[in-house]
């Protein structure tokens, strides 16, 4: 079937199931902004004073993206106007939202046994043009074919990945690289440009984008290692990990030079945050994290059927200004990387919690207790984040 395209046009939020109110905080005399959404908040991605969020479907409205700026009190919708999801056997939706500067990117999916994927990008503001960067499809039953995802943003840099996966039945055919057993047999990383995209790097195997920041891309390779790629695609540095160890990563760009923070799960199932100086390639600090059954990134980055049915219990969400943000269950943790001080912010409501931290403040999402379909995003100014850490 032909793909239904999700057009990333912009619209004001009035009447589009988004409402900004304010809630009082025990740590601040001024009320803090709160964004209300009609559907559950599935993802968060922040840059500067903007936070982009994927809002899950309701009976009257399909998955869509909003961009909220609490300082300007503005909300814009990326996507079509309100409408139900397409009536196809395996559904329609949006995943893998990323934000860099004033440009957003995400993957629209739709289909039946064959699922079609479109990587779309649009600017926040003018011009309001939408570009489809990539189109691919795969067999949903076999989990084989051409995939797209891992959209990541940082600063003004926005990247995404496309990859081909083989099944055992395809091994030895022209569909798979010679020597492939099964799984990913080729992956490409793409840099989003003003007029489209350009290939950043490729590999005969896995090359998954985990993080973007400071003009670098952290990509996980098939052997488990993390390669730091420069803007021209060259490998600047490699950090060695065993397969399955490096669960998530964040790149930051402080004045002293870029820093890589990795969520590592060891062979015994313990989790830790590892802080690396990228320039020197040295491990600066290791902070053990509380025990959790599962751990991983805040955003899966792949089609829904390839992601865990439930998000990891412990998730590395973001790092900013020397503060790591991770979620454990429904608690948002603020971990100061200089001394390991860890304070907890208990999210209100119910449901999965996501969080993002920028120099302006902290965003975190949850659902209303009365309805898991009704989402909320709270904003905490950065001065209050620092006050909590003491």
N, C-alpha and C positions, 0 to 999 in steps of 0.2 A: 504494500500500500504506500502511497506517497506520504512523505513526512509532513505533519502539520507544523508550521513554523511558529515559534514564539518570538514575536517582534518586540525588541527592547525599546519601545517608545516611552517617553516620559509623561507623567501626568501628576497633577497635584493630588494630595491624599484625600481631600474633602469628598466624602461619600464613597470612599474606596476601602472601607473597613479598617482604617487606621485613625487613631485618635490619640493625641498627646495630652496627658494630664500631668499632675505633679503629686508626689508623695512626700510626707515629712520624713526626715532622717534624724535619728538620735545623735548623730555625729555632726550635724550641720544645722544651723539656724534656718537656712533657706530650704524650701522644698526642692526635691530632686525630680527631674522630668521622668515620665513613664510613658512608654509607647504601648498602646493596646492594639492588638491585631485580631482579625476574625478567625484565623486558623492558627495551629500550633507553629511555633518558631523552630525550624529544623536546623538552621545554620546561622552563624554570625561571621562577618569578616569586616574588620575596621581599618581605616586609614585616615590619619589626621583627625578631623572633627566629624567624620562620616562613619556610620556603621551600616553595612548592607546585611539584610536578613532574608532568608528564604522562608516564606509563609506557606504552610501546608494547606492542602485542599479542604474545602467544605463542600456541601451539596451544591452551593450556588457559585462557587469560585474555585478555579484550579490553582495549582501551585504558582506562586509568583514571587517577585523580589521587590523589596522596599529599601530605600536608602533614607536614613534618618540623620539629621544634623541637630542635636539637642541645643547647641549654642545659637543656631539661627532659627530654631523651632520650625524646621522645614522637613517635609516628608514627600518623596517622589516615588512613584511606582514604575518599575522596569517591567515591561511586558504588556500583553494585551489588556484591554479593559476587562472588567469582571465578567466571567463566563464559566460554566461548568467544564470539567475535564472531558476530553473526547471519550466516547464510548467505544473503546477498543479493549481486546481481551486482557492485555497485561498493563493497560493504563497509560497515563500521560503524566509528566511532572518535570521537575527542575532540581538539579543537584550541582554540587561543586562550585558554589558561588565564591568569587574572589574580587578584591577591590584594590586598585592601585591608582593614586592620584585621583582623578575624576573619571576614571574608566572602570567599568565592572565587566566581568565575564562569568558565564555559567553554561551548563549543559542542559539542553532540553531533550527529553526522551519521549517517545511515543511508539506504539506498535502492538503486535500480537506475538506470535512465536518468533518473529524477526523484529527486533527492537532497533529503532532508528535514533541516532544521536546527532544533535547539531550543537556545536560550540558557538555561542553568540556573544558579541560584545557591544557595548554602547557607552557613550559618555553621559555623565551626570550634568545636565545643563545643555547648553547649545554648543555645537550642532546636535540635533537629535537623531542622527543617522544610526542605523543598525547594520552590523556586518556579521554574516555567517562565516566563521573562520574555518570550519571543518564539518564534514558530514561523513558518517560511518554507520555501519549496522553489524549486528551479530545475532547468532542463533541463541535464543534465550534458554532453550532446553539443554543445549550442549555447552553453554558458556564459552562459545568459540566464535571467532570472527574479529572484526575491527572495533576497537573501543576508544573512548575519549574521556578525559577527566583530569584530576590532579591540577585544577586551576589554582594558582597561588599568586598572591600579590604582595608587594613591599615597596614603599617609596613610590616611584613612578614606574616600576617594572612589573609586568604582568606576564605570566607564562601558563602554559597548559601542556598536556601530554596526549599523544595518541599511541596506541599499541595494538599489536595483533597477538591473539592467543590461539594455540592449537589444542586439540584434544588427542587422546591416544589413537582414535580412529583416523585422524588426519596425518599422523606421523609417517614420514616416508613419501608423502605426496607433495605436489608443487605448492600446496598451501602452507607448508612448514619449512623452515630453514633446515638444511641437512644437519643431522646430529641432534635435533631437538627431540626430547622425550615427550613432554607436554608442558602446557603453561605458556607464559609470555616468550615468544621467540624473536620479537623485534619491538623496539619502542623508540619514539622520537619526542624530543622536547621542543616546543615552539615558543618563540618570543612574540608577544602581541605588539604590533607597530601601529603607527598612526593610520596607515592605509590597509592593514591586514595582519599578516604574520610572516615570520621568517624562521627557518629551522635553526635551533640553537645547538643541538647535539643529538646523536642517535647511538643506539647500541644494539648488538645482536643478543637481546635478552632484556632484563628489566633495567629501566632508567627512570624511576618514579620521582617526580618533583615533590619534595617534602616541605621546602621553605624557600622564601625569597627575601633578600634584604641586603643593604649595603652594596648593591650592584652585583651580588652573587646569587647563585641558585644551588641549594643543597639537594642532590639527587641520590637516591638509594639504588645501588647496582645489584645485579643478580647474586653476587657473593656476599651481600650484606653490608658492604662498605658504603660510606657516604662520600661522594665526590663533590667538591665545591667548584662550580663552573663560573668562569668570568663571562662578561657580556658578549664576548666573541665566541663563546662555546669551549674555550680551552680549559683544561683542568688545572685549577690553581693549587688545590691540595686534596689529599685523600685521607679520611679517617677510617681506620680499620674496625669493623664489627663483624661478628658472626651472623649468619642468616637468622632473622627473627629478633636480634638484639635491639637494634635501633628502631623503636616503635614510632617516634615522632621527633620533630626538630623545629627550631625557630632560629632565624638569623636576625641579629640586631646590628645596628651601626652606630655605636657610641663614639664620642670624640677620640677616644684612645685607640679605636680600630674595631673592625667587625668581630662579633662574638657569635659562636655557635653553641646553642643549648640543645642537648639531646636527651630525650626520655629513653633510658635503656632498661630493658628487662633482662636480668641475668639468668643463668641456667637453673637456679633454684627458685625462680619466680619472683624475685625481689626487684623493686623499681627504684631508680635513682635518676636525678638530674645531673648531667655532666656538662660542665661549662668549659669551653675551649676558646683559647685565644687564636683567632684565625691567622693572624700575621705570623706568629711564632709557631703555630701548630701544636701548642702545649695544652695539656689538661690543667686548668687552673683550680677548679673546685669540683667536689662531688658531694651532693646532698641526697641522703637516703630519704625515700618517701614512705608514707604509711602503707601497710599491706593492703593489697587489693586483688580481687580475683582476676581481673583483666585490666589491661592498660593499652593506650594507643593515642591517636590524634583526636582533636576535637571534631575534625571533619574527615569522613572516609575518602572522598574524592573520586569514587567509582560509582557505576550504576547501582541502584538500590539492591538488586538481587545478588550483587557481589560483595555487599557489605554485611557485617554482623546484624542479626535481627534486632539486637539491642546494642547501643553504643558501649564502648569500654567503660567500666566502672570508674577508672582513673584516666583522665584525659589531660594532656598538655595542650592548653589553649593558646597561650601567647606569652611573650616576654617583652617588656618595655622599661627603659630607664632603670635597669638593674633589678627589676621585679618580675619573677616568673608567676604566671597565673595557671593553676591547674584546678580541675574539678574532681572531687572525690565524692561519688554518689550525687548528692544534690548540694554539696557545700563548695563554695568558691574559695580556694586557698590563694593567698598572696605570700609568696616566698621571696624574701630579700636575698639576693644571690651573694652579697658581700659577707653576710654573717649567718645566714640560714634561718633568720627569724621568720616564722610561719604563722600567719593569723588567718582566721576563718570568717567568711561572710556567709551566713546561712540564707540561702535563697528562699523567698516566700513561695507560697503556692505549691504546685505539684509538677511532676513530669521531668523530662530531661533538661538539664541546665547547660548552657554554653556561656562563654565569657570572652571578652576582648579588652585589651588595655592599650591606650594611646596616651600621649602627653596631656591630652585634655581630660582624660578620665577613664573609668571602667564601665563597660556595658555587661550586663548579664541577663539571660532570658529564662523564663519559666512559664508555666501555664496556671490559669486560674483554678482554684480548688473546685469550683462549681462546675467547671467544664474543661476537660483536657483539650477541647478544640479551640479554646480562646487563649491566645498567646499574650505575653507581656515581655517588654524589654525595659529594664531599669538602668538608669545612668547615675554613676557616682563621680562627682568631680575629683580631679587628681589630688587636690589638697586634702580631701577626705580619705583618699587611699593612703596617703602618707601619714595622716593622723592615726589611722588604724594600726599602721606598722610601728608607730611610736618613735 
